[in-house]
Amino acid sequence: MGNSAKRDSDTSRLHPAIRKKVAAIQKQLHSEKIPFEVFEAFRTPERQAILFAKRPKVTWVGPWGSIHQYGLAVDFVLKIDGNWSWDDSGPEAKFWDRMHEIAQKNGMTPLFNKKGKLIEKPHIQLVGVSASELRKGKYPDGGDEIWAEHLSDLIDNWEGPGTAPPPPDLAPDRPPLDPAILAELEVESDSDMPSQIMSAVFDPRFQKFHDFIKRWEGGFVNHPADKGGATNMGVTIGTLADWRGSDVSVEDVRNLTRAEADDIFRARYYAMCRCGEMPDRMAMVVYNCAVLSGPKTSIKMAQEAFNILGLTVDGKGLGVDGILGRLTMGAIKQTDPSILADAFMDQQEKHLRGLDTFSVFGAGWLNRMAGLREIVNTLPTGAGVRPTTKMNISENKVDFQDILSIAISAREGDTKASLAKIAELVLESDPEDGSTSSRNKTLLRLLLKDKLAGDGELEDVSTITTGPDGKPPLTPINAALGETIGKAMNGKKSVSGIVGLVLTAVLPSLGISGDIVQFISDNTELLLTLFSLLTGWGMFGKLDKAIRLVGMVNERT
């Protein structure tokens, strides 16, 4: 399930060998009015991987290579007026020197290279320990269960490259299974474990996908409507500050280099969303959404898209929590990526349209989504479960353009004939011969072809509309296009038609731009006809309900 990548300043879980030392150092610093606080204590290997990928470098070792991973080091940083400060120049220089003196008096040491040069001023660690020995499981004496259990959790949850160190002996553990029972179980292969976090960081596909991102993330901008503030190459001022671990100015954003921007995208979006483990199409859409809306929102989109397709994991849909756990990653890997990516992009576009800044940035977002769909269609389709709900939709022969074309005939007042032709299209698209399908076909021929066009006599509706459960189904008009569509549209046709007519007539005159408004302007007459048909269908439905009600009253009297 992986560990958190958040910074942890809690000293209570450190190894007892330094727990009291750190408290003593801090107490002495405070007594001398030197404003140092513990910035970081235990550090997860996942966070170490992210820091290792940063440019400019903030650490030179990868996961399990830092003493922080073993609870034997802390970072002390100045905290002035409530803000963290790494400033080691001017008056603050003596503060750092004094902190190191106090640390050494308490059996801890700053970090020096082989030439004796101080490397990291905030970092102090227990004297006499080395990461190479710790990786072999050679831990200092005096550990307790609090420290051992936390370190064991980090080890157990590690999904990155290489082998994690052995857990401390003090860590509580479950007893082994009975060998006789174990022999009957199927042991999972290591090859089924999630792909490694660091392999996502160095995925060779990254540059291919990143080329698309660079095309749409321009240079420096500081738009007043953009909640992210000053942005350069898609990197906001907040993201840059978090990446560098210090406050940054608008000028820092303006002077951001392409190399550093690429490193941020690779580590903070591509690797954090584990795109390197996903099929090409899903990797592309998840990465793009993470850049636009953040990694958590992007993972939520993937979870929502999976659920919308009607797929389940162990009989249930995915929890929409933005957490990329085992179930979510398994669902992404095992679902047909061409279908899941399409559903994902539909959800993302819906999300973008709902933002309060859509009127300002919407045109650009929609153009970007159109470009995304183009590039996704060039990527490998992949393999996996093909959701039947999506397949049924794709196999439907009723085409929106066909219906629009038929509606043109209504311009001459031939509304009945147009409805009848639409009915024929629906009939041709439904190849099933089940009882529900046959009943709907009969209703459709009767009501939209014969009844509306005046080509035949009305049959006995009671012989057609009796459902298998003995309950009265929809009225014939409302059920004309099937129970599913009829129930969905029941009571909504007239309102939808009227709203459509109003929007078609009013939107183009409001001065609003966008693809939808342009489409309406180009097809105003056609859309007015179509929404008129929908409104008419709703009126027929209301009349049909009235006829049925009269019939029921007559039967009872």
Secondary structure, DSSP 8 states (H G I E B T S, - for coil): -----S-----TTS-HHHHHHHHHHHHHHHHTT--EEEEE-S--HHHHHHHHH-SS-S-S--TT-SGGGGT-EEEEEEEETTEEE---SGGGHHHHHHHHHHHHHTTEEEEE-TTS-EEEEEEEEETT--HHHHTTT---TT--HHHHHHHHHHHHT--SSS------TTS-------HHHHTTS----GGGS---HHHHHT-TTHHHHHHHHHHHS-S-B--TT-TT-SEETTEEHHHHHHHHTS---HHHHHT--HHHHHHHHIIIIIITTTGGGS-HHHHHHHHHHHHHH-HHHHHHHHHHHHHHTT--BTTB----SS---HHHHHHHHHB-HHHHHHHHHHHHHHHHHTSTTHHHHHHHHHHHHHHHHHHHTTS----SB--HHHHHHHH----HHHHHHHHGGGGGT-HHHHHHHHHHHHHHH----SHHHHHHHHHHIIIIIIIHHT-S----GGGTS--TTSS----TTTTTT-HHHHHHHTTTHHHHHHHHHHHHHHGGGTT--SHHHHHHHHTHHHHHHHHHHHHHHHHHHHHHHHHHHHHHHHHH-
